[in-house]
Amino acid sequence: MIEIKNLSKNFGSHEVLKDINIQFDNGKVYGIVGENGAGKTTLFKCISDLEDYDGMIISNPNPIKNHLGLLLTEPFFFQKITGKEYIQLLINARNIHIDDIDARNIFDLPLNQYASTYSTGMKKKLALTAILLQANDYFILDEPFNGVDIKSNIIITELIHKLKDLGKTVIISSHIFSKLSDTCDEIHLLSQGSFVRSVEKSDFSSLESEMKELTIGTKIDRLGLT
């Protein structure tokens, strides 16, 4: 369980997050949607204890950073570290021993190759594999489906279902609404640093329609396509 109370975040005079109050329960998958710049990634970094903030984040178990796997949109890798060494580094951080990392390579990655030479999708799959092998209680996945091939997207979707079955807390951001519909129990709309709408699965289609209307409006007609 993660409970956020009155969380705000400023960068100088710019308020990025404004009085966020929300609870993420065990065994549920939450989608966070919003336009670019709405504050999604900043919120994820605050939860992960990578950013200072005002307010409170309560978790059980605690401290949250010792039990959370964060998948960033663009994972960082040292220049001279292989895929296998990266996984080993992350599982060592949780004092986890795995005899045969190659056997856990479900995305068929070239683990003996430098991770910095991977494609965008391969980097994302490597980072995801590593945090999964850490046996975390919480998972934050920032755009996990972007830049990843169709086969791997299917695997990621099933992994999210498996994490839910295991009682994990999973928070996802994605601009691919169909993926959120396939995986999430609730979707929360973040706009200009505040949650403005929260819906359960039965209302996902109405939220998608509203978001399309707000996003598209008359913009396509204005192009005057013939």
Backbone bond lengths (Angstrom), bond angles and torsions (degrees), N, CA, C in turn:
res aa  C-N    CA-C-N  psi(-1)  N-CA   C-N-CA  omega(-1)  CA-C   N-CA-C  phi
1 M - - - 1.458 - - 1.524 110.10 -
2 I 1.324 115.47 135.95 1.463 121.51 174.96 1.530 106.84 -125.71
3 E 1.308 116.43 123.53 1.464 121.07 178.11 1.528 109.05 -117.92
4 I 1.322 115.56 125.62 1.467 121.71 -179.28 1.519 108.55 -111.49
5 K 1.336 115.29 127.02 1.460 120.39 -177.13 1.527 110.55 -124.97
6 N 1.320 115.53 120.13 1.468 123.13 172.10 1.531 112.36 51.98
7 L 1.316 116.76 43.81 1.458 120.99 -177.33 1.523 110.63 -81.93
8 S 1.316 115.89 128.09 1.462 122.45 175.15 1.524 108.68 -133.91
9 K 1.325 115.20 151.76 1.455 120.16 -179.84 1.518 109.32 -143.94
10 N 1.337 116.00 127.38 1.458 122.25 177.78 1.521 109.91 -117.48
11 F 1.323 115.82 142.38 1.451 122.31 165.89 1.526 105.87 -112.60
12 G 1.336 115.78 98.26 1.461 119.15 -172.54 1.514 109.63 65.71
13 S 1.317 117.57 -127.07 1.464 121.91 179.57 1.521 112.68 -88.22
14 H 1.351 116.62 -3.14 1.462 120.51 -177.00 1.526 110.13 -92.39
15 E 1.324 116.47 117.85 1.458 121.72 179.29 1.530 108.77 -88.14
16 V 1.338 115.84 111.47 1.462 121.14 -175.86 1.522 111.25 -89.07
17 L 1.334 117.63 -39.62 1.457 122.91 177.09 1.519 109.06 -123.20
18 K 1.344 116.16 138.11 1.455 120.41 -171.34 1.528 110.60 -128.36
19 D 1.311 116.59 102.49 1.464 122.50 170.48 1.534 112.00 52.49
20 I 1.331 116.36 58.02 1.458 122.41 -179.46 1.527 110.21 -79.27
21 N 1.330 116.27 127.74 1.460 122.19 174.83 1.526 108.33 -132.25
22 I 1.330 116.03 117.53 1.466 119.94 -177.96 1.523 108.83 -162.53
23 Q 1.334 116.30 155.17 1.468 121.43 177.04 1.522 108.97 -127.79
24 F 1.331 115.38 134.26 1.458 122.20 177.07 1.522 107.68 -113.98
25 D 1.331 117.07 116.99 1.459 121.87 -174.62 1.523 112.21 -93.10
26 N 1.333 115.37 160.65 1.458 121.33 177.40 1.531 110.18 -66.34
27 G 1.325 116.44 146.47 1.453 120.90 176.07 1.508 114.75 72.50
28 K 1.340 116.51 21.67 1.465 120.19 178.45 1.519 109.49 -133.45
29 V 1.339 114.58 153.68 1.457 122.07 179.72 1.523 108.31 -115.67
30 Y 1.319 116.12 127.60 1.461 122.42 -175.71 1.524 110.27 -117.00
31 G 1.308 116.53 133.21 1.452 121.68 174.78 1.516 110.51 -102.74
32 I 1.317 116.66 136.56 1.461 122.49 175.71 1.528 107.15 -116.88
33 V 1.314 116.61 119.46 1.462 120.61 -179.33 1.527 109.27 -121.53
34 G 1.315 114.19 158.88 1.466 120.50 179.13 1.511 109.63 163.70
35 E 1.314 116.02 161.48 1.457 120.41 179.22 1.527 110.71 -66.42
36 N 1.326 116.19 162.99 1.460 120.22 173.06 1.528 109.16 -56.70
37 G 1.329 116.19 132.84 1.461 120.09 -178.95 1.508 114.04 89.24
38 A 1.339 117.56 2.99 1.465 120.28 -179.07 1.521 112.04 -72.06
39 G 1.348 117.28 -21.39 1.464 120.45 178.91 1.515 114.30 115.43
40 K 1.338 118.00 8.58 1.471 120.88 -175.96 1.526 112.24 -61.24
41 T 1.325 116.98 -53.32 1.463 119.96 -177.12 1.523 111.26 -65.11
42 T 1.325 117.33 -37.59 1.467 120.16 176.85 1.519 110.61 -62.43
43 L 1.324 117.21 -42.22 1.462 120.90 176.84 1.521 110.46 -59.68
44 F 1.318 116.76 -44.32 1.469 120.42 -179.57 1.525 111.06 -62.84
45 K 1.324 116.91 -39.19 1.469 119.83 179.93 1.526 111.12 -70.20
46 C 1.319 117.58 -32.99 1.469 120.13 175.42 1.529 110.37 -65.85
47 I 1.335 116.81 -46.40 1.465 120.14 178.78 1.519 110.55 -59.94
48 S 1.329 116.35 -37.26 1.470 121.72 -177.62 1.516 112.88 -81.16
49 D 1.330 117.18 1.52 1.468 122.77 179.58 1.526 112.12 66.00
50 L 1.332 116.37 31.27 1.460 121.77 175.24 1.522 112.01 -98.55
51 E 1.326 116.31 -10.05 1.465 121.97 177.66 1.526 108.65 -133.10
52 D 1.335 116.26 143.69 1.459 120.68 170.84 1.529 108.83 -73.02
53 Y 1.319 116.08 155.71 1.467 120.09 -178.15 1.517 109.14 -159.02
54 D 1.303 115.68 164.86 1.463 122.09 170.57 1.525 108.24 -99.65
55 G 1.334 117.15 143.05 1.449 121.31 -177.92 1.514 111.25 113.05
56 M 1.336 116.26 -162.82 1.463 121.06 -176.10 1.524 110.46 -133.72
57 I 1.338 115.76 142.52 1.459 122.63 169.28 1.521 106.85 -126.44
58 I 1.323 115.77 116.78 1.461 122.48 -176.70 1.523 107.94 -110.30
59 S 1.327 116.76 133.81 1.459 119.87 179.48 1.521 110.40 -140.95
60 N 1.315 115.00 156.63 1.455 121.78 175.13 1.518 107.49 -143.38
61 P 1.366 118.38 108.56 1.463 128.57 9.36 1.525 113.65 -75.66
62 N 1.310 114.60 167.82 1.449 124.07 -173.61 1.542 107.84 -140.33
63 P 1.349 120.62 149.22 1.457 127.82 -0.13 1.530 111.82 -73.29
64 I 1.291 114.98 147.50 1.459 120.52 -171.50 1.521 112.41 -61.36
65 K 1.337 117.93 -36.02 1.463 120.28 -175.06 1.522 112.27 -64.32
66 N 1.340 117.52 -20.59 1.458 121.22 179.60 1.527 112.73 -86.29
67 H 1.322 117.04 -2.17 1.462 121.20 -175.57 1.528 111.87 -133.79
68 L 1.326 116.79 13.45 1.457 120.89 -173.36 1.523 111.61 -121.53
69 G 1.330 115.18 135.92 1.447 121.44 173.05 1.522 109.71 -107.52
70 L 1.329 116.79 120.06 1.462 122.45 -177.43 1.520 109.22 -109.21
71 L 1.324 116.27 121.00 1.454 122.07 173.05 1.518 108.03 -103.62
72 L 1.329 116.83 108.24 1.450 121.38 179.13 1.527 110.47 -81.13
73 T 1.329 115.90 159.30 1.458 120.45 178.72 1.519 110.95 -58.21
74 E 1.334 116.31 -40.37 1.463 121.89 177.98 1.529 108.41 -126.23
75 P 1.332 117.28 88.97 1.476 119.77 -178.48 1.529 111.18 -60.97
76 F 1.343 115.10 146.67 1.469 121.02 179.09 1.519 110.29 -96.99
77 F 1.344 116.12 138.81 1.467 121.29 175.93 1.516 109.51 -134.11
78 F 1.323 116.20 139.37 1.456 119.98 173.13 1.534 109.19 -62.53
79 Q 1.325 115.95 151.73 1.456 121.08 -172.60 1.531 113.23 -62.16
80 K 1.318 117.11 -38.48 1.467 121.28 -173.72 1.535 111.42 -116.51
81 I 1.320 116.04 55.83 1.460 120.33 177.05 1.530 107.35 -131.44
82 T 1.329 116.61 130.64 1.456 120.14 179.69 1.530 109.72 -79.04
83 G 1.316 115.53 166.89 1.454 119.65 177.28 1.512 111.94 -58.12
84 K 1.344 116.28 -43.07 1.467 120.06 -179.63 1.530 111.05 -66.51
85 E 1.318 117.32 -39.96 1.466 120.72 179.06 1.531 110.65 -64.84
86 Y 1.324 116.43 -35.58 1.477 120.16 178.52 1.529 110.15 -64.75
87 I 1.328 116.61 -46.99 1.463 119.73 177.90 1.525 110.20 -60.33
88 Q 1.336 116.53 -44.25 1.464 120.58 179.98 1.522 111.52 -60.20
89 L 1.333 115.99 -40.55 1.464 120.75 178.79 1.521 111.52 -60.05
90 L 1.340 116.60 -44.65 1.459 120.02 -176.90 1.520 112.69 -72.52
91 I 1.325 118.35 -36.40 1.465 118.21 178.84 1.526 110.65 -75.22
92 N 1.347 117.07 -30.24 1.467 119.26 174.07 1.522 111.06 -61.45
93 A 1.340 116.40 -34.77 1.467 120.98 -179.77 1.521 111.92 -63.94
94 R 1.339 117.21 -21.20 1.475 121.76 178.00 1.530 111.56 -107.14
95 N 1.344 116.19 10.20 1.466 121.35 -179.30 1.528 111.98 56.19
96 I 1.325 115.10 40.99 1.465 121.39 179.05 1.523 108.59 -107.10
97 H 1.337 115.94 135.36 1.463 120.96 178.70 1.522 109.51 -110.52
98 I 1.315 116.63 127.63 1.466 122.60 175.72 1.519 107.58 -126.72
99 D 1.324 115.94 121.49 1.473 120.88 -176.66 1.526 112.53 -67.62
100 D 1.328 117.00 -44.26 1.458 120.78 -172.55 1.529 109.90 -127.50
101 I 1.332 116.28 89.82 1.460 120.99 -180.00 1.519 110.74 -64.88
102 D 1.323 116.76 -34.62 1.468 119.80 -179.11 1.527 111.44 -58.61
103 A 1.314 117.30 -34.33 1.461 120.83 -179.29 1.527 111.96 -68.76
104 R 1.326 117.14 -19.83 1.476 121.67 179.16 1.538 111.90 -94.14
105 N 1.313 117.42 5.07 1.467 122.68 -174.83 1.534 109.96 -81.75
106 I 1.332 116.27 71.33 1.471 120.77 -172.53 1.529 112.54 -70.60
107 F 1.328 117.94 -17.80 1.463 120.61 178.96 1.534 112.35 -96.18
108 D 1.325 116.34 5.84 1.469 121.70 177.32 1.532 112.22 54.49
109 L 1.309 115.73 48.29 1.463 121.54 -179.51 1.528 110.79 -82.99
110 P 1.328 118.56 151.30 1.476 121.81 175.52 1.528 109.60 -78.10
111 L 1.324 116.36 83.32 1.464 121.62 -169.37 1.520 113.88 -67.29
112 N 1.323 118.38 -19.53 1.466 120.12 178.67 1.526 112.76 -90.17
113 Q 1.314 116.36 3.31 1.471 122.41 178.28 1.523 109.45 -96.16
114 Y 1.339 116.84 150.28 1.468 119.92 177.41 1.537 109.69 -60.69
115 A 1.331 115.88 129.62 1.462 120.65 -178.35 1.525 111.87 -63.14
116 S 1.323 117.07 -28.64 1.472 120.09 -179.08 1.528 111.96 -65.91
117 T 1.335 117.35 -16.73 1.465 121.01 179.03 1.528 112.01 -92.08
118 Y 1.316 117.59 -3.88 1.467 121.71 -179.38 1.528 110.31 -67.50
119 S 1.321 115.97 156.65 1.456 121.30 169.57 1.530 109.50 -71.45
120 T 1.326 117.03 170.19 1.472 120.87 179.55 1.519 111.29 -57.59
121 G 1.328 116.31 -45.99 1.462 119.44 -179.55 1.511 112.87 -65.34
122 M 1.320 116.70 -39.31 1.463 120.18 179.38 1.527 111.57 -65.45
123 K 1.333 116.23 -39.80 1.466 120.02 177.34 1.528 110.55 -60.64
124 K 1.319 115.60 -42.39 1.461 119.33 -179.25 1.525 110.73 -65.07
125 K 1.328 116.84 -41.03 1.465 120.31 -179.80 1.528 111.02 -68.16
126 L 1.324 117.78 -35.27 1.463 120.85 176.68 1.521 110.90 -65.21
127 A 1.329 116.50 -47.70 1.461 120.62 -179.64 1.523 111.14 -62.45
128 L 1.332 116.80 -39.61 1.459 120.53 178.54 1.527 110.86 -64.91
129 T 1.320 117.19 -44.73 1.463 120.80 178.03 1.524 110.84 -57.12
130 A 1.325 116.49 -43.79 1.465 120.65 -177.14 1.523 112.30 -64.06
131 I 1.338 117.91 -44.31 1.471 118.90 -178.54 1.526 111.27 -72.32
132 L 1.335 116.95 -28.42 1.464 119.13 175.88 1.523 110.54 -67.24
133 L 1.321 117.31 -39.25 1.468 121.23 -179.13 1.524 112.52 -74.06
134 Q 1.335 117.02 -9.70 1.467 120.44 175.68 1.531 112.64 -76.61
135 A 1.327 117.33 -10.02 1.475 121.97 -178.77 1.523 111.63 58.90
136 N 1.330 116.31 46.97 1.466 121.09 179.79 1.531 111.77 -74.00
137 D 1.330 115.49 161.38 1.464 121.79 175.25 1.522 111.58 -92.47
138 Y 1.338 116.78 -28.78 1.453 122.46 -178.92 1.527 109.38 -121.76
139 F 1.314 115.57 144.71 1.461 120.60 176.81 1.526 109.33 -134.56
140 I 1.324 115.30 128.88 1.462 121.78 173.01 1.519 106.90 -116.21
141 L 1.321 116.15 119.19 1.463 122.12 -175.70 1.522 108.42 -118.17
142 D 1.323 115.62 106.07 1.466 122.04 -177.42 1.529 108.66 -92.34
143 E 1.314 116.38 105.83 1.474 122.89 -178.50 1.531 112.17 55.06
144 P 1.336 118.17 56.91 1.465 119.81 -176.27 1.526 114.11 -69.42
145 F 1.338 118.19 -20.93 1.463 120.99 -175.28 1.527 113.53 -93.16
146 N 1.330 117.45 -15.72 1.468 120.38 -177.55 1.521 111.52 -69.73
147 G 1.329 116.29 134.84 1.459 121.08 175.84 1.509 114.84 75.25
148 V 1.333 116.50 9.52 1.462 121.25 -176.57 1.528 109.04 -112.48
149 D 1.331 117.20 140.86 1.457 121.69 -176.88 1.529 111.55 -66.13
150 I 1.331 115.94 163.56 1.465 121.85 -174.15 1.536 111.25 -59.97
151 K 1.334 117.34 -44.65 1.462 120.72 -179.28 1.524 111.30 -59.23
152 S 1.323 115.65 -44.03 1.471 119.63 -179.26 1.525 111.11 -69.89
153 N 1.342 117.94 -33.35 1.464 120.65 175.87 1.520 111.06 -60.81
154 I 1.330 116.28 -38.79 1.463 119.97 177.49 1.526 110.13 -63.80
155 I 1.335 116.46 -42.46 1.466 120.55 178.65 1.529 110.89 -63.84
156 I 1.338 116.77 -43.81 1.467 120.48 -179.80 1.521 110.70 -61.42
157 T 1.327 116.67 -41.67 1.465 120.21 177.82 1.522 111.14 -58.96
158 E 1.319 116.96 -44.95 1.463 120.59 -179.96 1.532 111.21 -69.27
159 L 1.322 117.52 -33.28 1.466 120.40 175.56 1.526 110.92 -62.19
160 I 1.315 116.55 -40.89 1.468 120.58 179.08 1.527 110.41 -63.54
161 H 1.332 116.62 -42.13 1.469 119.65 175.83 1.531 110.99 -61.08
162 K 1.343 116.65 -39.91 1.461 120.61 179.80 1.528 110.87 -65.22
163 L 1.327 117.57 -41.40 1.462 120.89 178.46 1.521 110.75 -61.53
164 K 1.323 116.10 -39.84 1.468 119.70 176.52 1.522 110.65 -61.78
165 D 1.345 117.22 -45.90 1.459 121.16 179.61 1.529 111.74 -60.39
166 L 1.331 116.12 -29.89 1.465 121.09 179.79 1.531 112.55 -82.63
167 G 1.333 116.86 0.55 1.457 120.61 177.95 1.512 114.64 83.13
168 K 1.335 117.61 16.17 1.458 121.40 179.46 1.541 110.08 -78.37
169 T 1.316 115.49 160.34 1.456 122.51 172.70 1.520 108.07 -100.32
170 V 1.338 116.92 122.20 1.460 121.16 -175.38 1.533 109.30 -124.80
171 I 1.339 114.87 128.61 1.464 121.56 178.44 1.526 107.34 -122.59
172 I 1.332 116.27 126.87 1.463 121.61 -174.41 1.521 109.60 -126.76
173 S 1.324 116.34 140.78 1.460 120.24 164.33 1.511 107.59 -114.27
174 S 1.322 116.74 142.62 1.458 120.68 177.71 1.519 109.18 -162.44
175 H 1.339 115.15 146.30 1.460 120.59 172.12 1.524 110.66 -93.13
176 I 1.340 116.74 -0.86 1.467 121.16 178.49 1.524 107.38 -97.77
177 F 1.328 116.34 96.24 1.464 120.67 -170.48 1.523 111.48 -63.07
178 S 1.328 117.37 -34.02 1.469 119.52 -179.14 1.525 111.42 -61.52
179 K 1.327 117.01 -34.18 1.462 120.48 178.67 1.527 111.26 -68.51
180 L 1.316 116.46 -38.06 1.459 119.81 176.88 1.529 110.26 -66.49
181 S 1.330 116.58 -40.00 1.462 120.65 178.35 1.523 111.22 -61.38
182 D 1.333 115.97 -35.45 1.469 121.21 -178.71 1.525 112.68 -73.08
183 T 1.318 117.73 -24.80 1.466 119.74 -168.70 1.533 114.86 -118.57
184 C 1.316 118.46 -26.88 1.476 120.54 -166.21 1.531 113.53 -93.96
185 D 1.336 114.44 150.88 1.464 122.13 170.47 1.525 110.94 -91.67
186 E 1.328 115.90 -32.20 1.463 121.74 178.36 1.516 108.89 -140.66
187 I 1.334 116.08 150.21 1.465 121.45 173.40 1.521 107.72 -126.31
188 H 1.344 115.43 134.71 1.464 121.63 -178.88 1.525 108.51 -121.12
189 L 1.313 114.98 129.99 1.465 121.76 -177.55 1.520 109.55 -95.10
190 L 1.332 115.64 119.19 1.460 122.58 178.97 1.521 108.65 -102.71
191 S 1.321 116.46 126.25 1.464 121.04 -179.28 1.521 109.28 -137.51
192 Q 1.330 115.68 122.32 1.467 122.13 178.11 1.524 111.64 51.50
193 G 1.339 115.41 41.36 1.456 120.87 172.73 1.510 116.31 86.56
194 S 1.341 118.17 5.30 1.466 120.93 -179.83 1.527 109.90 -134.99
195 F 1.324 116.17 149.21 1.454 120.26 172.73 1.526 108.76 -78.82
196 V 1.321 115.85 123.61 1.467 120.32 -175.62 1.526 112.52 -113.50
197 R 1.334 116.98 -11.48 1.455 119.93 -179.88 1.513 109.31 -159.13
198 S 1.326 117.07 138.66 1.456 123.02 176.16 1.520 108.30 -134.40
199 V 1.340 116.74 130.82 1.454 119.92 -177.94 1.525 110.21 -134.82
200 E 1.329 115.31 149.83 1.451 121.68 172.53 1.524 109.23 -94.05
201 K 1.329 116.70 174.58 1.460 122.13 -169.48 1.524 113.18 -54.93
202 S 1.322 117.91 -36.77 1.465 120.76 -177.03 1.529 112.65 -63.70
203 D 1.350 117.32 -20.20 1.464 120.84 -177.69 1.525 113.08 -110.81
204 F 1.344 117.55 11.82 1.469 119.97 -178.50 1.525 112.05 -59.27
205 S 1.339 117.04 -41.56 1.467 119.77 -175.88 1.518 111.72 -65.17
206 S 1.337 116.87 -36.84 1.464 119.67 179.43 1.525 110.78 -69.12
207 L 1.346 116.87 -36.63 1.461 119.70 176.81 1.525 110.50 -65.73
208 E 1.329 116.84 -41.51 1.461 120.02 178.58 1.527 110.93 -61.22
209 S 1.316 116.90 -41.74 1.471 120.56 179.29 1.517 111.20 -63.92
210 E 1.325 116.25 -42.04 1.461 120.32 178.85 1.525 111.24 -63.86
211 M 1.336 116.05 -41.68 1.464 119.59 -179.50 1.527 111.11 -66.35
212 K 1.325 117.01 -37.77 1.467 120.21 176.97 1.511 110.62 -62.72
213 E 1.323 115.96 -44.30 1.463 120.27 -178.31 1.522 111.16 -64.07
214 L 1.334 115.96 -42.42 1.462 119.70 179.82 1.523 111.80 -68.02
215 T 1.329 115.67 -36.94 1.461 120.37 -176.03 1.522 112.20 -77.69
216 I 1.337 115.54 -44.03 1.463 119.38 -172.69 1.521 111.96 -88.09
217 G 1.339 116.18 -52.28 1.465 119.69 -178.39 1.522 110.87 51.39
218 T 1.337 116.08 -124.24 1.472 121.33 179.78 1.529 112.07 -105.85
219 K 1.342 116.95 13.93 1.466 119.65 -173.40 1.529 112.39 -60.59
220 I 1.344 117.04 -42.13 1.463 118.90 -177.86 1.522 110.57 -67.51
221 D 1.338 117.45 -40.69 1.462 120.26 178.03 1.519 111.90 -61.02
222 R 1.348 115.74 -32.27 1.454 119.33 -178.46 1.528 113.74 -65.57
223 L 1.358 116.39 -19.96 1.452 119.56 177.65 1.524 112.13 -70.93
224 G 1.339 116.36 -23.91 1.452 119.72 179.51 1.516 113.08 67.56
225 L 1.345 116.49 37.13 1.462 120.00 -178.91 1.524 111.46 -64.91
226 T 1.333 117.04 139.26 1.461 122.11 178.25 1.512 110.24 -131.96
